[in-house]
Amino acid sequence: MKFLIVISVDYFCLQKAITFVSMEDFLKVVLILLAVYFGIKWLFRLLLPLLMRYFARKIQQRVFRSFEQQNESVFRQFNPKNKQTTTSSPKKNKKPVGEYIDFEEIE
C-alpha cells in the first residue's frame, strides 16, 4: 500500500520528482523519531540534575572567592599592622603617672 507522497526538487535539473513511500517505511521513520525523542528526554532526566549540581558548585565557588577577596581588602584596610603613616610625629616621652594603689573593701 502506498501511503505518503514526498516531493523533492532537483535544483540542478529544475524538475520535481514524486516518490511514493510504503506504510512500512513511514512507520519506521515515525518509530525512529519517537525513539530519538524519548531517548533525549530520558538522557535529560538523568543528566540535568548532574549538570545543575555542577553549575551550582561553580557559582558557589565564584561567590566564595569574591567574598574572600572583599574580606581580604577590608582586612588589609583596617588591620593596624598594615597601617602606613604619611606624617611622622615626634615620639612623646611618657611620664610615669604614679604608683599602683591596691584598694581593699572594708565591711
Secondary structure, 3 states (H helix, E strand, C coil): CEEEEEEEEECCCCEEEEEEEEHHHHHHHHHHHHHHHHHHHHHHHHHHHHHHHHHHHHHHHHHHHHHHHHHHHHHHHHCHHHCCCCCCCCCCCCCCCCCCCCCCCCC
